[in-house]
Amino acid sequence: MDDELIGKRIAAHRKQRGMTQIALAHDATISLSLLRKVEQGDRDCSQSTLASVARALRVDTGVLTGQPYDTEEPQKDRIHKYIPELRRALNSWDLSIDLGHRPRPLSDLEADAKNVAHQLQLGRNRRLAEMLPPLLSEAFAMVHATDDERERDTLGRVLLAYAHAAHTVAHQTGYEDLAASVEDRIQWIASFTNDPAAKGFAAWMRTTSIMRDALYEPGLRLLDSVRAQIEPGGRENDAALLATGSLHLRSSLLAGRAGDLALAMDHVEEARQISTHLTTDTDNDWRHMAFGPSNVAIYRVASAVESGDGPRALALADETRLPDHMLTRLPTRVAHHNTDLARAYFWQGKHDKALQSLMVAKKAAPQQTRHHPAVRDVTNLLVRAHRRSNEPLARFRAWLGPDTEW
């Protein structure tokens, strides 16, 4: 179990490079005390620390997290068998491929896009990995077969829904190279749709790899620039409001990982003010970016967690009451929120509450939770910290292993 801790992998790679803890902390621009705690298994490794250390060690983050997980028999997670076909479909983006049949009506593709968005919101990554390859191949082929601007716009919106789901599957399953290639595809797709929020969505997605490589300041500048281009002049353009609010929340995440909690909270406050002008709690159609008062509240907590301020994160969490419909409409957001809470509780030595939060995340979105590096890291740290038997913790740790329950 110790060998599965991210901190242990960091120590091993540091020693292989002949680096001292002092040298690594300096090159990664993190404190020596934090690095020691992570390597010793007294603290989980945050995404910002992971990105900074990976850059200093000149390795991919997946080398340190061990992702993708469960790729070897006999405990292989079934999602991995769909990845090669998904990769092939995404690679056909600029190829004119004969479908071998008459193109389906655009209304059918739009219906598929809404179904894909629904599956994504429910966190059904394995189902998405299975269904996306033929859908992507078909839509790419149809884009290259038409010169009609309205048809290309519709296909662009459809492809944004497909690509969003493909990116989520790749990113959450640990195939970061594939996720980065999807980000490039999304930039291209956004160029031929008239959706005013498409450019904002493309920038939002682009920051996934930007954060993975710890490029927080350039990422913040990118989002500032794109937000300025789509910022609505009034309060009547819901699409622009949703995009702008979502970009503010994304900026809060980058600022939190950069250690600037004040800036992170400024962006959250901007998003909160925008959310008050919307009549819906979350954008739950297929425009891709969830946004509303509940998501803003989740990001307030996330920003504190990302900046390493456990007490503030828990204080904000005490003020946060998510509506019941979040669990049915956006369970992946509920799962991510509780994963953040588990980290904060662990930092404060509240191990029972940390485990309880992990179990809530599992119930809300099991496939997302099982592949999240922070979930595995915190779980392994909890097991390491418990000197006596803890049956619920043992069951949860076993669930993270072989794919036997869902």
C-alpha positions, -999 to +999 in steps of 0.1 A: +000+000+000+029+024+008+042+019-027+009+033-041+013+066-023+022+095-046+047+108-021+066+075-022+068+077-060+080+112-058+108+102-033+118+073-056+121+095-087+139+122-067+165+097-056+168+082-090+178+117-103+202+122-074+182+152-060+179+162-024+146+172-009+160+208-006+169+208-043+135+194-054+115+218-032+135+247-047+130+236-083+093+229-078+089+262-059+071+245-029+081+245+007+105+219+020+082+211+049+054+203+025+076+181+003+087+162+034+052+157+046+041+144+012+070+120+009+066+107+044+029+101+039+016+127+063-001+148+036-018+140+004-003+154-028-024+182-042-028+187-080-007+219-078+021+202-059+019+172-082+022+194-113+051+214-099+070+184-087+065+165-120+078+195-139+109+197-117+115+159-120+109+161-158+083+134-158+046+132-167+022+135-137+008+100-146+043+086-137+038+099-101+001+090-098+003+056-113-024+064-138-041+049-157-052+025-129-061-011-132-048-018-167-034-052-161-052-085-160-069-101-140-081-068-123-083-048-155-111-022-155-133-027-185-131+009-196-096+005-209-106-018-237-126+010-253-097+035-253-079+024-285-111+027-305-118+061-290-083+072-299-087+060-335-120+079-338-105+111-325-076+107-349-100+108-379-109+145-373-093+158-405-099+128-427-126+125-453-139+090-446-167+072-465-194+063-440-207+035-462-243+047-458-264+078-461-258+104-434-284+104-407-306+135-402-289+162-381-318+159-356-306+124-349-271+136-341-285+164-319-305+138-300-273+117-296-254+148-284-280+154-257-278+118-246-240+120-245-243+151-223-267+133-200-244+103-196-216+127-189-235+145-162-242+112-145-206+102-146-210+071-168-176+072-183-175+035-193-207+038-213-194+070-230-161+053-239-181+026-256-206+048-275-184+077-285-162+062-313-188+057-339-205+090-331-173+109-334-163+092-367-198+099-382-198+136-372-163+142-384-171+127-418-202+147-421-184+180-414-160+173-443-188+163-466-209+195-463-203+231-474-236+243-459-228+268-431-259+261-410-252+223-412-215+229-401-227+250-372-251+223-360-224+196-365-200+219-345-224+220-316-228+182-317-191+176-319-185+199-289-208+177-268-190+145-281-155+160-276-164+172-241-174+137-231-143+122-248-120+146-229-136+138-196-133+100-202-096+104-212-087+128-184-105+111-156-092+077-166-056+089-167-050+091-205-036+126-204-020+125-238-054+117-253-071+144-233-046+170-246-053+159-282-090+163-276-084+199-264-068+206-298-098+191-315-121+213-295-102+244-306-108+234-342-145+225-337-151+258-320-139+276-351-168+266-373-197+270-350-216+302-344-222+294-307-210+325-288-199+303-259-179+279-280-146+299-278-150+302-241-157+265-238-125+257-258-104+279-235-120+263-205-111+229-217-076+240-227-068+249-191-069+212-182-035+205-196-023+240-187-030+231-150-014+197-154+018+215-165+016+241-137+012+270-162-011+289-139-002+325-148-004+320-186-037+301-181-052+330-161-042+354-189-058+332-215-091+331-196-090+368-190-085+374-227-113+351-238-137+363-211-132+399-224-142+388-259-175+371-248-184+393-218-221+402-223-229+439-224-262+434-207-279+407-186-301+393-213-277+369-230-278+337-210-253+319-232-227+346-227-235+348-190-231+311-186-197+311-204-184+341-186-194+327-152-179+293-159-147+310-170-145+330-138-149+297-118-122+281-139-099+311-132-106+306-095-093+271-098-061+283-115-056+310-090-061+286-061-035+262-075-011+292-079-016+298-042-034+331-046-065+325-025-076+362-026-076+362-064-094+329-065-122+343-042-124+374-064-132+352-094-157+332-073-175+364-063-176+376-099-192+343-108-217+345-079-229+379-090-234+366-125-253+336-112-279+359-095-290+370-130-298+335-141-332+318-137-318+283-135-295+268-109-273+250-134-269+250-172-282+214-176-287+213-214-259+204-238-240+236-237-214+217-218-206+240-188-226+236-156-231+270-139-253+284-112-254+293-075-247+257-063-217+253-086-204+287-074-207+274-038-187+243-047-159+263-062-157+285-031-147+254-012-125+241-040-105+273-042-097+271-005-087+234-009-066+241-039-047+268-021-041+245+009-063+263+034-080+234+051-097+254+080-112+279+056-123+252+032-142+234+060-157+267+073-170+275+038-183+239+035-203+244+067-220+273+050-227+253+019-259+234+014-263+217-019-299+212-031-311+177-035-314+180-072-276+183-076-273+146-067-296+136-095-287+163-121-250+167-116-237+139-093-201+144-107-200+179-091-212+164-058-185+138-060-158+163-067-170+185-038-168+156-014-134+145-027-122+181-018-138+178+016-120+145+022-087+161+016-095+191+039-108+168+067-076+146+064-054+177+068-073+186+100-069+150+114-107+143+110-102+109+095-137+096+100-152+126+083-126+122+055-137+086+049-174+096+051-168+122+024-151+097+002-180+073+006-205+101-004-183+107-035-184+070-044-222+069-041-226+100-062-203+092-091-185+058-086-166+057-119-152+092-115-143+086-079-126+053-084-102+069-109-094+101-091-058+103-079-067+123-048-092+096-037-066+069-039-040+091-022-062+101+007-075+065+011-040+051+012-030+078+038-060+069+059-051+032+058-015+041+068-027+063+096-051+037+111-032+013+135-064-006+143-087-024+120-113-002+103-138-023+084-155+006+064-121+019+054-109-016+044-140-021+023-135+012+006-099+005-001-108-029-016-134-012-038-106+009-053-089-023-064-104-049-088-135-039-108-160-061-091-188-038-079-201-019-110 
